[in-house]
Amino acid sequence: MKKTDVKKLKLPDSPGVYIFRNSRRKILYIGKATSLRSRVRSYFNADIGKSRGALIVKMLEESTSIDWELTDSVLEALILEANLIKKHQPLYNSREKDNKSFNYLVITKEKFPRILVVRGRELFGSWKESDIAQVFGPFPYGGALKEGLTVVRKIFPFRDRCEPEVGKPCFNKQIGLCPGVCSGEMSKAEYSKNITHIRLLFEGKKKVLIQKLEREMKTLAKKQSFERAGEVKRKIFALMHIRETSLLGSEYKVSAGGGSGRLEAYDVAHISETSRVGVMTVVEDGEAKKTDYRKFNIRTEKMGDIAALEEILRRRFEHNEWAPPSLLVIDGGVAQKNAATRILSEFGYQIPIVNVVKNAKHKAGKIVGNSALVERWEKQILLANSEAHRYAINFHRQKRRKALI
């Protein structure tokens, strides 16, 4: 397929799953997107080979058509993508990453089952089949899965670490993410309902799940258990409006007190487009986490800081094993922020972004973005930004010295 072919498609600016097929209608590749239009078009950028690799270029050469399926939310696109990959085993999905690199959702076989995100290498290496009740996946992007599961857990709380029936509430119980199997507040039968609801959701049966909850709500209302009926009604509302509640890494969720407190800052350094480099620095819980810093030699032939930033962010979000950020700190103005927004959209993330605008002395002049986030994390934002600037300059100087030698 060519870029001109894609322009003829009326791709919607909505979440969903896209499917590349060859001339015999065989599925080559399956992916998810926050915006189908933006994500599919990104495959036809001039530097796709450098940003995604030769394997994706080969897939594009073989593809002759693209299908898509709309979903109500990014979370449902994530689930649908995993189910379709498992069903069809597309050639280029499996080649791009082997099963050991993917992430899986595991429901354990216990009296009070745990729900865990497990890497393939761990699942296939050390887990016993007798310990597993059900597995969902593979999920190509672990960060998106974890954020999506956070949304699910707010609707259907579950156990992941705590010990059942010890008579003491765990931390997750105190913040509403565990239903109280630890403190003895939820019976095995009630907890089993929660697990069944989560299973239906991850099997892509949201309509069936809502119908089941509606019947439960009516039964409770007939028994005059109005408080419990109201709880079920709130769950139904959350599921029917999951687009609003599943803003993966969104400003709403973070500004409301969620998020891990992980800030990632990005900067680019070069002299007249020579020895171009980029970096990512991390501030977590108020301190620089230097073990998570990353360097990038810029590969794209496109000139300018915007193209370099786009490449860095694409390469960063290819690494689903890296912890997902709560906030991105971008050095620059509106153009840089727009570029970052485009890349996040390609990968199905809605992470809040602030950009640090320099003054005449090339020092941090002002921070532009969500005012609540800026107020909450101003010191961390400035630390992350200054670290990115320092790290980028040092890396650039190292590269220049090597070039001279």
MOKANOR-V487841 format. One record per residue. PSI is psi in degrees with one decimal (* if undefined). Layout:
BEGIN
PSI, PSI
END
This chain:
BEGIN
155.4, 166.4, -35.6, -33.3, -39.6, -36.4, -27.5, -22.1, 139.4, 67.2, 130.5, 153.6, 61.1, 159.9, 153.7, -166.8, 138.0, 149.8, 118.4, 132.0, 156.7, -171.9, -22.0, 13.1, 13.3, 137.7, 125.7, -38.4, 141.9, 135.7, 166.3, 163.9, 147.8, -42.9, 110.3, -40.0, -51.8, -43.2, -47.5, -42.0, -28.3, -23.8, -14.9, 21.0, 153.1, -31.4, 29.5, -32.4, -37.3, -32.7, -32.1, -16.1, 166.7, -29.0, -43.2, -35.8, -43.0, -40.7, -43.1, -36.1, -34.3, -23.4, 143.4, -12.4, 160.3, 127.2, 162.2, 159.5, 124.0, 147.9, 164.4, -17.3, 167.4, -38.4, -44.6, -30.3, -40.1, -45.4, -44.6, -42.3, -47.5, -43.2, -39.2, -38.8, -42.6, -40.1, -44.8, -18.2, 58.7, 140.8, -47.4, -18.9, -45.0, -31.3, -35.0, -38.7, 133.1, 168.0, -29.0, -18.2, -16.8, 168.6, 150.1, 148.0, 121.8, 131.0, 119.7, 159.1, 88.6, 170.4, -44.9, 89.7, 143.1, 153.7, 121.8, 150.4, 121.5, 134.2, 147.7, -41.5, -32.0, -43.9, -47.1, -10.4, -43.4, -9.3, 142.5, 141.7, -31.9, -15.3, -4.7, 126.9, -41.1, 147.9, 134.2, 141.4, -176.0, 148.7, 116.1, -32.9, 104.1, -37.1, -44.4, -37.5, -45.3, -41.5, -40.5, -38.6, -30.0, -40.5, -47.1, -40.2, -26.7, -26.9, -45.6, 87.2, 145.9, 168.4, 138.8, -37.6, -33.1, 160.0, 130.3, 147.3, 39.6, -8.1, 8.2, 129.2, 136.5, 175.6, -42.2, -30.9, -40.7, -25.7, 11.3, 13.6, -14.9, 135.2, -4.7, 28.0, -25.1, -42.5, -3.2, 15.7, -12.3, 131.0, 166.4, -40.6, -43.7, -39.5, -37.2, -34.7, -45.2, -44.6, -41.0, -40.4, -42.8, -40.1, -48.3, -41.3, -45.0, -11.0, 0.8, 24.1, 53.2, -39.9, -42.8, -41.8, -46.1, -41.5, -41.2, -43.7, -37.5, -40.8, -41.1, -41.5, -44.0, -38.9, -44.6, -38.1, -40.2, -33.9, 2.8, 26.5, 69.5, -32.4, -45.9, -36.7, -37.0, -37.1, -43.4, -39.2, -39.4, -36.0, -42.4, -43.6, -44.4, -41.2, -39.3, -17.9, 37.1, -21.0, -39.1, -32.6, -11.8, 44.6, 93.5, 109.0, 25.3, 167.2, -35.8, -49.5, -44.5, -45.4, -18.4, 2.9, -1.3, -166.1, 160.2, -8.2, 21.7, 117.0, 133.8, 128.5, 145.3, 142.3, 156.5, 143.0, 140.0, 168.5, 112.4, 43.9, 12.8, 152.6, 49.9, 131.2, 164.7, 160.9, 160.3, 128.8, 157.2, 133.2, 123.0, 130.1, 38.5, -2.9, 147.6, 127.6, 83.8, -22.3, -19.5, 0.9, 147.8, 145.4, 146.6, 121.2, 125.1, 127.4, -31.0, 144.6, -11.2, 138.1, 160.1, 155.5, -30.7, -48.1, -39.6, -43.5, -42.1, -41.5, -45.3, -46.5, -37.6, -46.1, -34.4, -46.3, -4.2, -21.7, 83.4, -12.0, -13.9, 143.2, 137.8, 140.9, 155.3, -23.5, 139.6, 134.7, 113.4, 132.4, 119.6, -166.6, -148.3, -40.7, -42.6, -41.1, -40.8, -38.7, -43.2, -39.5, -40.2, -44.4, -41.2, -39.4, -39.6, -38.0, 2.7, 24.3, 150.2, 67.0, 134.1, 148.3, 136.2, 145.4, 140.6, 116.6, 128.7, 152.5, -170.4, -25.7, 11.9, 32.6, 161.7, 114.4, -51.2, 157.6, 126.0, 128.3, -165.5, 120.5, -35.0, -39.6, -39.6, -43.5, -40.5, -39.3, 25.5, -48.6, -43.2, -37.4, -46.5, -37.0, -47.1, -41.7, -44.3, -36.6, -40.5, -42.3, -46.9, -46.9, -39.8, -43.5, -44.9, -42.1, -41.5, -43.1, -39.4, -42.8, -38.7, -43.0, -42.6, -39.1, -38.0, -38.0, *
END
